[in-house]
Every structure is written in C-alpha cells, then in structure tokens.
Amino acid sequence: MAGDASTIARPYAEAVFDHAEEKGNLDLWSDMLSFLTAVVEEPTLAAVIRDPMFERAQLTDLMLEISGGRLNEEGANLVKLLVENGRLLVVPEITAMFEQLKAESQRMLKVHVRSAYVLKPAQEKQIAAALKAKLGRDVTVTSEKDPELIGGVHIRAGDLVIDGSVRGQLQQLANELGI
C-alpha cells in the first residue's frame, strides 16, 4: 500500500508544490498540509473517512468544519478535491513529498543521525557542518539514540547513507569473512 499511496500522492504533492512556489507561500502550505495530516491520522476520523456509508459531501463539510480557519480558500479546495477523488487518506504522503520538494528547492537537506548515545547539540552542529562542506547544501540534523549501534553513528541524508557505527563495521567484516 505504501508504494501505491506514494504513486497516488505524487501528482497532488507536485501540483501543490508548484502552486505554492509560484505564489510564494511554501511555509503556509507546509502548515496547512501538516494540519491536515494530523487530522486524517486521528484514528476516529480515519475510521469515518474509510466508512463507505459516510457521504462525500458530509465528509467535506466535516473536514472544513474541523479545519476552522486553518485553511485558506486554496487549502479548502484541496480538501474538496481529495474527498471527491477518495484520496483524503494519502494526505500524509502528500505532505511528506511536498516537504521533500520544498527542501530540495531551498537546497536544504534533512539528515537523520542514529547514534549509540544521545548526541550533544555541539556534535550535531559538527555533523551538519561536515555534511554541508561535503554536499554543498544547508543541512538540518535530527538525531536519535539507538543502543544497537554499539558505538559510532549511522547517517541518512536522502539517498546517501553513511554507516560509521561499530555494528555496521562488524557486519561489513562478517560479510567479508563470509560469516
């Protein structure tokens, strides 16, 4: 389903991104899409969205009522379109793709670092600076503790993966030895 959802979401995300970029309101669309994602991921509402007995007009009205003033007219039109096409549940994928397109357009790279220990802010800054120098792009770092790494770090920046963890080195050694 994840692959299907991505395929379905891509044209919506690209259309929203192109429109937002043209209008110069990328941050506004980020906020609206993040809000819609939180709404459709709420379990009770997700069940309502999946319920075939719930009419689309009612669902549209419900979504717009829930949104209050959080959506502008264009955001409301997106909700109407997604409900009409039965695509409301792919909003999280649309949001993720939109954010990726936004980051690429702003030459921003989101980097996720896993470390055996909690990284200090200074260490995150060092990693960001090193990656910025290597990749020539601004970098934002998020990190998480993963004790299974034993030591070192595992960095994911888009398609680039740098495995400097002890676990990764042991796995590589085991592969070379045929273990």
C-alpha positions in Angstrom: 0.0 0.0 0.0 2.8 2.4 0.8 4.1 2.3 -2.8 0.5 2.8 -4.1 0.0 5.7 -1.7 3.2 7.3 -2.9 2.2 6.9 -6.6 -1.2 8.4 -5.8 0.2 11.2 -3.7 2.9 12.3 -6.1 0.8 14.3 -8.6 -1.0 16.1 -5.8 2.2 16.9 -4.0 3.8 18.2 -7.2 0.8 20.3 -8.1 0.5 21.8 -4.6 4.3 22.5 -4.5 4.3 24.2 -8.0 1.3 26.3 -7.0 2.8 27.2 -3.6 6.2 28.1 -5.1 4.6 30.2 -7.8 2.5 32.1 -5.1 5.5 32.3 -2.7 3.7 30.7 0.2 5.5 27.4 0.7 5.5 27.9 4.5 1.7 28.5 4.6 1.2 25.2 2.6 3.6 23.4 4.9 1.4 24.5 7.9 -1.9 23.6 6.1 -0.6 20.2 5.0 0.8 19.4 8.4 -2.5 20.3 10.0 -4.4 18.1 7.5 -2.0 15.2 8.2 -2.7 15.4 11.9 -6.4 15.5 11.3 -6.6 12.5 8.9 -4.2 10.4 11.1 -6.6 10.8 14.1 -8.0 7.3 14.5 -11.6 8.2 14.9 -11.6 10.5 11.8 -9.6 8.0 9.8 -12.4 5.4 10.5 -15.0 8.0 9.3 -13.0 8.6 6.1 -12.9 4.8 5.4 -16.6 4.4 6.1 -18.4 4.0 2.7 -21.7 4.9 4.3 -20.4 8.4 5.1 -21.3 10.6 2.1 -18.5 12.7 0.5 -20.4 15.9 0.8 -20.7 15.2 4.6 -17.1 14.4 4.8 -16.1 17.6 3.0 -18.3 19.6 5.4 -16.8 17.8 8.4 -13.2 18.4 7.2 -13.8 22.1 6.6 -15.6 22.5 9.9 -12.7 20.8 11.8 -10.2 23.0 10.0 -11.8 26.2 11.2 -9.7 29.0 9.9 -6.5 26.8 9.5 -7.0 26.5 5.7 -7.2 29.3 3.2 -9.5 29.0 0.2 -7.0 27.0 -1.8 -6.4 24.6 1.1 -10.2 24.1 1.3 -10.3 23.4 -2.4 -7.6 20.8 -2.0 -9.7 19.1 0.7 -12.7 19.1 -1.5 -10.7 17.6 -4.4 -9.2 14.9 -2.2 -12.6 14.0 -0.8 -14.2 14.0 -4.2 -11.5 11.7 -5.5 -11.4 9.4 -2.5 -7.8 10.4 -1.7 -8.1 12.0 1.7 -6.1 9.2 3.4 -3.0 9.9 1.3 -2.6 13.4 2.8 0.4 12.2 5.0 2.2 11.0 1.8 1.3 14.3 0.0 2.7 16.2 3.0 6.0 14.2 3.0 6.5 14.6 -0.7 5.7 18.3 -0.5 8.2 18.8 2.3 10.9 16.9 0.3 10.2 19.1 -2.8 10.4 22.2 -0.6 13.7 21.2 1.0 15.2 20.4 -2.4 14.1 23.8 -3.8 15.6 25.6 -0.8 18.8 23.5 -1.2 18.1 22.2 2.3 18.9 18.6 3.2 17.3 16.9 6.1 19.7 14.5 7.8 18.8 11.8 10.3 21.5 10.6 12.6 21.3 7.5 14.8 23.9 7.2 17.5 24.6 4.7 20.2 24.4 7.6 22.6 22.4 10.9 22.8 24.3 13.5 20.7 25.0 16.8 22.2 24.0 19.9 20.2 27.7 20.7 19.5 28.1 17.2 18.0 25.0 17.7 15.8 26.5 21.0 14.6 29.8 19.3 13.8 28.0 16.7 11.7 25.9 19.3 10.0 29.0 21.4 9.2 30.9 18.4 7.8 27.9 17.3 5.6 27.4 20.9 4.4 31.0 21.1 3.3 30.8 17.7 1.6 27.5 18.1 0.0 27.4 21.8 -0.6 23.9 22.2 0.8 22.4 23.5 4.1 21.7 20.7 6.5 19.3 20.2 9.3 20.0 17.4 11.7 17.7 15.3 13.7 19.1 12.6 15.9 18.0 9.6 17.9 19.6 7.2 20.3 20.0 3.6 19.0 21.9 1.4 21.5 22.1 -1.4 19.0 24.7 0.5 17.0 27.2 -0.2 19.9 29.2 2.9 19.0 29.6 5.5 16.3 26.9 6.9 14.1 24.6 6.0 11.2 23.7 8.9 9.0 20.9 9.1 6.4 20.8 12.1 4.1 18.2 11.4 1.4 19.6 8.6 -0.7 23.1 8.9 1.0 23.8 6.5 3.9 27.0 6.8 5.9 27.4 3.9 8.3 30.1 4.7 10.8 28.7 2.6 13.5 30.5 -0.2 15.2 27.7 -2.5 14.4 28.0 -1.6 10.7 31.7 -2.2 10.7 31.2 -5.6 12.4 28.6 -6.5 9.8 30.9 -5.5 7.0 33.7 -7.6 8.5 31.4 -10.6 8.9 30.3 -10.2 5.2 34.0 -10.1 4.1 34.8 -13.2 6.1 31.7 -15.0 4.8 30.2 -15.4 8.3 
